[in-house]
Amino acid sequence: MQLTITGQHLDLTDALKSFVTEKLGRVDHYFDHVIDGHVVLKYTAHEKLPNAAEVTVHAPGRTFHAESEDQDMYAAIDLLAAKLEVQVRNHKEKLTDRRNHHQAPLAAAAETD
């Protein structure tokens, strides 16, 4: 998966970039058809939770989007990765359930013949 990481009102360090890549790379474990993703990391000093992270991931026929906020940027990225994993896992389970659901009647019909 190709990730584009953008920072708004903060400097993107190599450690922050590698952390994002590592956490969002787990999406490939569940769904390997991901085309690309765009991550935006924001810092807003006047907010209660100043660090925000959002991601948009494109896959064939589906777009996933997640947002999270926290006091710590690394914690916000962890929350973001967890939300995205849930979306991708649910989508993959839905796809496999549909495939298995259509195959079951065919297998039962073949056994009765």
PyMOL commands that set and color helices and strands:
alter all, ss='L'
color gray80, all
select helices_A, chain A and resi 14-24+27-30+73-112
alter helices_A, ss='H'
color red, helices_A
select strands_A, chain A and resi 2-8+36-43+51-59+62-70
alter strands_A, ss='S'
color yellow, strands_A
deselect
rebuild
show_as cartoon
